[in-house]
Structures are given as C-alpha cells and as structure tokens.
C-alpha cells in the first residue's frame, strides 16, 4: 500500500515519544500472547461512540449503548483466550485477579474520589457505596457489570474445558446458546445490579457472546475455512456492513431508512420481533461478530480501519476516557457550548489530554507493578 511507508515512519516516531499513551500505541505488549492492534482500535471506536452519544453529536444520541456492548464483548473475548487451553490453577487465578484489580480499581477509585469532592453535599455513603459497587451512578453502572463477569469468567471457562475438552467449536456454539438464554431469561426479575439509581439486568449474555467468538477465533478448523480467499473477502464486506449498521442504527438514521424504505423497514422490524431477539441480544451478537471478523480478516479494509493510529490512540486510553468524559463534557458545556458536534470535538480533545495524564500517572504504573517489586 502506498501509505504503508508513511505509517511505518509515523509509528517509529510515536515509539520514541516521551508521552506513554502515544508511545504505547505502537510498543504496548500484553502479558500473554501478541498485541492485537485492531482490538485497540475497536476500543477507540467504542469510546468515541459513547462520547458522541453523550454529546448529542452526529445524531448518535443513544448509541453509547453500542459502545458499551463493544467494551463488554472485548473484555470477554480477550480475557477468555488465556483460559481456553489449561486448567485453572490457584497461581493462574492469583495472576488473573491481580491484573484485573490493578487494571480497574485504581483509576476508578481516583475518579470516584474526584467526583465525591466535586459533588456538593455528597456524603461518605456516596464514596464507600461506589467503592464496594453497591452504588453505580451515571456511567459507573458498567463497573459492577464488569467486576461480576470477572468473577464468573474462570468458572465458565473451566466448565467448558471439562465439558468440551478443547473442542473450541462446541464451546463457541454452547456459549452462543447460553447467551441467548441469558438475553431471554436473565432479566431484572431474576437478578439485578445497581446502576443509575435503579436495578439493572446483568448483561451476561453480551459477555458470553464475546467468550463464544473468542473460542471461535481459536478454533483452527474454523479459521482455515474463514481465511479462504473468497470466504474471507465476504467476511470483510460483512464486517464493514456491521460497522456501518452499528454506527448508523441510531434512532435518527433508523427513522430515515424507514422513510426511504417504507415496506422493507417494517418487515424487518416484524421479523426481528418474531425471532424473539432482544435489542441487547442482537447488538451484542453483532459486536462479537465484528470483533471476530476484524481479527480474522487481517488483509481486509475492516482490519485496516480498526488498526488506524487514531482509533488505536483512543483505544489505549479508552478506560480513562470513558471515566472522565462526562466531567470534561460538563466543564466544556459550562463555557456555553451547546450539545452537538462542536461539544463532541472539544470534549474528546480535552478528555484525551486528561486521559493521557491519568494513563501515565495511574493506569500504566499499576499495570506494570508486580507484587514484591
């Protein structure tokens, strides 16, 4: 590609920068296996969707849910990979728990502390309830969801290892069926988590879908089929179609399509209802499929889009970006900027600077810290 030498030179410049958030776009390596750059890009897309939704930009209000589903699916996809081949031992569990705690809690507690001092009249109950995940105001509702899934993941992976003995295709199918059951039956009447001052359903179905596509990605026979040129090309186009659909399925664009296609739109909506697919189930599946296609189609446009430096840069700091963007948005809006595209641009730019500082000061040091050092 003509742009490859330019991109390579730009990456070499980034690798030498003193700003760790930019440097890690090209030098970051996970503790297990190679770094999957395209998944950093999907994280970047996810957080951009969340911020655009909360700023009311590009008619994407409400699409923040899709960004959250991508985050949930990515967490499940990546965290499942190390648990697929080996039995869960106490040493592996300690390593897993240590990394999850260091990844999630320090920056979360830091932002909660800032919110506590910023909020007028907030009592100490605000603090300790958030610390213990008993309360989850605003965007913090996702944290109890993630933490509960982290507790369940080793058990779910161990069950699949015992039942299917490394038959990843069967594990993938079983997890997709399990995800469907969760979407249909695991509602607020069965089990709830706190969030936004009310009881929310546990989105285990979305996490299970991410696990399913993780097993599918590790399934060698399925990979051989998916990487055949004709099939891979078709999957690449399917990935692009899913990407466009996820971004443009906001109510504004949905209504526009219904107006343009008055017959097809209602027919599809009716089919969707007859199949019994929930909104969360449908979009959770599409998010998981997009993750899988992006990785399996390494030479296709969808992979190049997700591997772009801009999305990867957002993805590296996505957790901090997610936690601070509402605070930054409100600060920007207080200057008189109205909801919309301008607010989004200013918010994401300012929040990225803040996220880079938090990444260097909190996220990265805790992730690199090891007990006894």
DONUNU-252945 format. One record per residue (C-alpha): x, y, z; residue in one letter. Coordinates in steps of 0.1 Angstrom, whole numbers, plus 2048, in hexadecimal, padded with zeros to 3 digits. Layout:
N
XYZa ...
//
This chain:
373
800800800x 80C8237F8x 80582F81Bx 81881482Dx 83B82482Dx 82C84483Ax 81A831855x 83981E85Ex 84D83E862x 83284E877x 83182F88Dx 856831892x 85285589Dx 83784B8B6x 84D8308C4x 86784A8CFx 84F8638DEx 85186A903x 82B869906x 823846911x 7FF846904x 80C84E8E0x 82A8388E3x 81681A8EEx 80181C8CEx 81E80A8BDx 8337FA8D9x 8187ED8F1x 81A7C78F7x 8017B390Bx 80C79A926x 80077D911x 8037798EBx 8087938D0x 7F87B58D1x 7D97B68BBx 7DB7DA8AEx 7B97D989Ex 7A87D38BFx 7B77F38CDx 7A78048AFx 7857F48B8x 7898028DBx 78F8248CCx 7708208B7x 75C8168D6x 7678338EBx 76184C8CEx 73E83E8CAx 7378438EFx 7458678EFx 7328708CFx 7128628DEx 7168768FFx 71E8968EBx 7008918D3x 7188928B6x 712885892x 6EE87B89Cx 6FE85E8B0x 6EB8658D1x 6E48438E0x 7008318CEx 7158318ECx 70580F8F4x 7168018D5x 73880E8E2x 7327FD903x 7287DC8F3x 7497DE8DFx 75C7E3900x 74A7C6910x 7507AF8F2x 7757B98F0x 77A7B2915x 76B78F912x 77E7888F1x 7A07918FEx 79D783921x 790762915x 7AF75B8FFx 7C775191Bx 7AE73A92Bx 7A672590Dx 7C270B90Dx 7CC705932x 7BA6FD952x 7B571996Ax 7D0717985x 7D372D9A5x 7F273E996x 7E0747976x 7C275498Ax 7D876999Fx 7E9778981x 7C777E970x 7B878E98Fx 7D77A4994x 7D67B1970x 7B07B8971x 7B37CB992x 7D17DF986x 7C07E6965x 79E7F1972x 79E7FE996x 7BA818999x 7AD83097Ex 789828987x 78F8319ABx 7A28509A1x 78585D98Bx 76C8549A7x 7808689C0x 7818869A8x 75B8839A2x 7568829C8x 7688A29CEx 7588B29B0x 7358A99B9x 7258C29D1x 7158B19F0x 72188E9E7x 72487AA07x 73D85FA0Ex 723845A05x 7288519E1x 74D8479E4x 74C8269F5x 72E8199E2x 7408209C1x 75F8119CFx 74C7F19D7x 7377F29B7x 7177F59CBx 7108159B9x 71881E994x 70D841989x 70E84C965x 72883B950x 73682896Ex 71980E969x 7307FA952x 74A7F496Dx 7357DB983x 72C7C9962x 7517C5959x 75B7BB97Dx 7407A0980x 74A79195Ex 76F790968x 76477A986x 75076396Fx 768760952x 781746961x 76373096Bx 753732949x 77472B937x 77B70E94Ex 7586FF948x 75E701922x 7806F1926x 7716D493Ax 7536CF923x 7626D4900x 7876CC906x 7956E78EFx 77B6E28D4x 7797088CEx 75E7058B4x 7466F48CDx 75070D8E8x 74772A8D0x 72571B8C7x 71D7138EBx 7267368F7x 7117468DBx 6F37318E7x 6FB73A90Bx 6FC75F900x 6DA75C8F0x 6CB74D910x 6DA769924x 6CA78390Ex 6A977290Fx 6A7768934x 6C177A949x 6AE79A94Dx 6A77B196Bx 68F79897Ax 6AA77E97Ex 6C9792987x 6D37B7988x 6F07CE98Dx 6F07F2998x 6F380E97Fx 6E683197Ax 6D182F999x 6BD81198Ex 6C17EB98Ax 6D07E1969x 6D27BE959x 6F47AD958x 6FF7AD934x 70F78A936x 702782913x 71879C903x 736790916x 72E76C90Dx 72C7768E8x 74F7858EBx 75B7658FAx 74B7518DEx 75D7648C3x 77D7618D6x 77A73B8D4x 77173E8AFx 7907538A9x 7A57378B9x 79471B8A5x 7AE71088Bx 7956FF873x 77E71D873x 79C73486Dx 7A771F84Fx 784724840x 781749849x 7A375183Ax 79B742818x 79E760800x 7797607F4x 76B75B817x 783774827x 77A78E80Dx 755788814x 75B78B83Ax 76E7AB834x 7507BB822x 7397AD83Dx 74F7BE858x 74D7DF846x 7277DB844x 7257D3869x 73B7F1871x 72480985Dx 7057FA86Cx 7127FD890x 71B82188Bx 6FD82B877x 6E281888Ax 6DB8368A0x 6B68408A0x 6BB85E888x 6CB84886Dx 6B382B874x 69584286Ex 6A685084Fx 6A982C841x 68582484Ax 67A843837x 68F839818x 68681581Ax 662815828x 65C7F081Fx 67D7E0828x 6817F2849x 6617E785Ax 6667C384Bx 6897C185Bx 67C7CF87Cx 6607B587Cx 679799874x 68F7A5890x 6727A28A8x 66778089Cx 68A7728A1x 68877C8C5x 6A978E8C4x 6AE7AA8DDx 6BE7CB8D5x 6DB7C28EBx 6DE79F8DEx 6DF7AA8BAx 6F87C68BFx 70D7B18D7x 70F7968BCx 7187AF8A1x 7337BE8B7x 74279C8BEx 741793899x 7527B4890x 76E7AD8A8x 77378A898x 771796874x 78A7B387Bx 7A479A888x 79E77E86Ex 79F796851x 7C27A3855x 7C67AF831x 7A47BF82Dx 7987E3830x 7867DC851x 7A67D2862x 7B87F0854x 79D808861x 79F7F9884x 7C57F9883x 7C781E87Bx 7DD832892x 7C184A89Bx 7AA82F8A8x 7C781D8B9x 7D283C8CAx 7AF8418D8x 7AE81C8E1x 7CD81C8F6x 7BE83690Dx 79A82B908x 79482192Dx 79F84393Ax 78D85491Ex 76D842927x 76F84B94Cx 777870948x 76587B928x 74588593Ax 75889B952x 76B8AB935x 74B8AE920x 73A8C193Dx 7588D8941x 7588E091Bx 7328E591Bx 7358FD938x 747915920x 72891890Bx 72E8FD8F1x 70D8EC8E8x 7078C78E4x 7128BB8C2x 7308B68ABx 7448D38B9x 7408C78DCx 74B8A48D1x 76B8B18C1x 7758C68DEx 76C8AC8F8x 77E88F8E7x 79D8A58E2x 79E8B2906x 795890915x 7B087F901x 7CA897910x 7BD88F933x 7BC86A92Bx 7E086B91Fx 7EA87A941x 7D6860954x 7E484493Fx 80884F946x 80285696Bx 7EA83A975x 7E082095Bx 80281794Dx 81681796Ex 7FD80097Fx 7FB7E8961x 8217E6961x 8247E1986x 8297BE993x 8277B29B7x 8487B29C8x 8587CB9B2x 
//
